[in-house]
């Protein structure tokens, strides 16, 4: 394959930025397509002058998607929303957006299409509206572009992540750290840089077409262990207390009225279910990637939550 230019839909987001940086390091021309281009301008410095360009595209407007894809040999769909707000709903963004991308990629004669999904997207019986939209999005991608590759990461961590930063902020301000239920549901956090590397590796290997890869880190934790790890990293000693899932769902429902909800009722559901790579699934190892441990990355960005801040490493808890 002769892939020179890659369009990344949703390239301004947390996962999209990691993918854009990985592509730039490998010398690809990268077109970052997103709804709010002002959020992507800083990505231009991730490559050489002119290597990374930014353009506006809205998944609810198929013509803008087609324009963003035209001229590229590969497309990566990293677009998604963590909660619903206004016209940004799961179905139009995740499902109809995926359908528009697949159809535009096929029409444009794109060689490769990579779709970023998530572990659990095979759960067709799920009643969680977020998960169901991910299931339907995968179906839309495959129906429109049969050679697509799907990447399903577990919870992704990195400097701008939601999970560890949110927990650390709570631990720094609150008298205790809450976990949903008993906190025994399992998660396998994967480094954002490894997800970006996985996308690059898929592009370099034609044999990864029509495949699904589940991306997880080297360790599986319970959410209670994740809370304890966060406390250790920021040097604080506070109790970890389980809160009934029912109460958390009520809190999540009310939080959804906030401009940026800290938790939604759909997310509470996810925190009560395991989010780990299934046995027998294709993984990072199949792409030649050794997963990065959270313990080696967390100190680089959670230190700001320590007592006295990142420049007071020796401060007691």
N, C-alpha and C positions, 0 to 999 in steps of 0.2 A: 504494500500500500504506500501511496505517496501523500502523506498527510502533512500539510504545511500550516494551515490555519484551522483553529478550533474555536467554535462559538460556545461560550459558557453562559447558559441561561441561569439567572439568579447568581451571577458571579460576584455580586456585592455582599452576599450573605456570609455567615461564618464559615460554612462548608465551601461555598463558592470561592471565597478568597484563598483558602488553602489550595484548592485545585488550580486556580489561576497562577499562583506562585510556583507550583510544581511544574506546570506546563511551560512557564516562562524560563525556568531553570534548564529545561530540556531543549530550549531553542524554538519552540513553536510560536507562531504568530497567534495572538489571543484576542478574540473579540468578546468583550464583556457586555452582555445584554441584560439590562435590568430595568425595573420600573422607575427607580429614582437614581439617575446617573450621578447625582452629587455624592452619593454614598460610595461610588466606585472610582472616583477621580484619583484617590490616593494609591490605587492599585497600579497606576501607570509607572510608579517608581520601582515596581517589582521586576521590571524588565528593562531592556535597552530602549533608547529613544525610538518611539514609533512601533515597538513590538507589541504593546498592549493598547488597544483602542476601546473606547466606551461608547455604547449607543443605547438609546431608549427602546425598550420592548415591554409590552404588557401581555401576559398570558391570556387575558380576557379579550385581546384584540389579535386574532390569528394573522392578520396581514403584517403586523409589526413583528411577529415571530418569524414569518417567512422572510421578511427583509433582513432580520438579524442573522438568519441562517444562510442566506444566499451567498455563494462564493467560498464557503467553508467546506472542508473535506470531512470534518468530524464535528459532532455536537455533544455537549454534556449538559444534561438537565439537572441543575442543582437548586432549582427554585422550589420554594415551599414556605408555608406559614406555620408558626407554632400554635396560633390561636386565631379564631375568627373575629373579624371586626369590619363593620360596614359592608362594602362590596367585596372585601377580601374573605371569601368563604372557601372551605375545603374543596368542595366539588368544582367550582369554576377554576380555582388555581391548580389544585393537585390533579384532578381527573381531566377536565376539559383542556387545561393547559398542556398536560402530557399528550393528549390526543392531537392538539394543534402542532406540537413540536414534532411528533412522529410523522404526521402527514406532511409537514413542511420539509422535514429531512428527507423523506422518501421522494417527494416531488423534485427537490433540489439535487438529487443524486448523491446525497451524502454517503460516505463510505462506512463510517462508524457512528453509532449512537449509544451513549452511556447514560443510564438513568439512575440518579441517586434516590434510593428508597430507604428502607429501614428494617432492621430485624423485627419480625412479627408481621411483616406484610404478607406472609403466606397464611395468616389466620383468617380464613374466609368466614368463620363463624363468629368473629368478634362483633360485639355490639358497640364498640367504641367508634365514634364517628370519625375521629382522626385516623385510626388504624384502617377503617374500612375505605377511607379515601385513598390511602396508600395502596391497598389491595387493588382497587379499581384503577388507580393510576398505572400500576404495572401492567394490568390487562390492556389498557389503552395504548401503552407504549408497544407492547408485543403485537397487538392487532394492527398497528400502523406501520411497524418497522420490525419485521420478524428476526432480523439479525442483531437486535439490540442486546447490550450487556447491562445487567442490573447489579448494582452494588447496594448491599443492605448493611450499613454500619450499625453497631450498637450505639450507646450514648457517646457522643464525640466530645473530647476534652481538648483544651488549648487555651491560650491567653484570653480569648474573648468568650469562653464557653458559658453556658447557662448553669450547668449543674454545680461545679465546684465553686465558681464565683458567688453563686446565690447562697450556697451553704456557708461559705466563709463569711459572707456579709451578715448572715443571720447569727452565726457563732460569735462574731465580733460585737454585735449589738444586743442580742437577746440573752436571757439568763439560762436558756437551755437550747439544744438543737432538736427540732422535731423530726420524726420520721413517720411515714404513713404506716399505720397498723403496727405489726411487730418488727417491721424493717428487715424481714428475712428474704424478701424477693431479691433475686440475683441480677447483677448487671456486669457487663464486660467492657468497660470504657476503652475506646480506641482513640489514639492521638490524631488530631486533625491533619498533621503532616503525613501520617501514614495513609490516610484516606486520599489525600492529594497524590501521593506516590502510587496508590492503587489505580487511580484513574489514568495516570501516565503509563503504567505498566500494561493496562488493558489496551490502550491505543497502539502500543508497540507489538501486540500479539494478536494476529488475526484469529487464532484458535480460541480466543475468549468470547467470540461472538456467540449469541444464543446461550449464554451462560449466566448463572446467578452466583455471586460471591457474597458471603457473609463476613463482615469485617469486625473483628473484636481484638482487644488488647491481650497481653500475655497472662493477665490475671482475672479471675472471676471474684467479685465481692458481693456481699449482701449490702443493701442500702445502709444498714446500721454500720457496717464496716467502712463504707464510703464516708459517713459522717465522722467516724473516729479518725480516719485518715486525714480528713480536712482539719480536724481539731489539732492533730499532731503537727501538721504542716504549718499552722499559724501559731503554734505554741500556746494554745489555750486549753484550759481544763474545765469543761462544762458538761453537765449531764445530757445524755441522749434519751429522749422520751418519746415513746410511741403514742401517736394520736390516732384514734379510730378512723378508719377510712371514710365512714359515713360523715363524720364531722368535717373531715378535710374536704369532702366533696361539696358540702354545703358552703364552706369557706371559699372553695374554688368557684362555685357558682356566683357568689356575690363579687368575688374578685374580678370576674369577667366584665363587670361594668366599669372597671378602671381602664384608663388609656392603654396601659401596658400591664396586664395582670401578672402577678408573681406566680400564680398557679391557677390552672383551670380544672374543671371536674374531669375532663378527658385525661389530663396529665396525671391526676390522682389515680385513675384506673391503671395507667401505665406503670406507676410506681408500686403497684401491688402484684405485678406480673413479672416473671423472669424475662430478661432481655440479654440473652446469651446466644452465642453461635451454636447451631444444632450439630449434633454428631453426624459426620459424613458430608457436611457442606463444604464447598470450595471456600478457601479462606485466603488471608494475606500470604500464608506460606506458599500457596499454589501460584502466587504472583511473584515469588522470590523476595518477599518483604518480611523482615523480622519485626514484629510489633514492638512498639516503644512502651515501656512501663510508665504508669502515671507518676510513680514516685520520683522518676528522673526529670519530669517536666514541671510538676506542680510547684516546686520551690522557685521557679523562674517568674511566676506571676501571683502566687498566693501570699508571698511575703509581705505585700502591702497591707494585709489584714492582721499582721502581728501587732502585739502591743507596742506602741510607739512607731509603727510603720516599718517599711523595708530597710530603713537605715539604722534600726535599733534592734538588730538580730538577737542580741543577748538579753533583751528585756524579759523579766519573769512574767509568767501568765497571771 
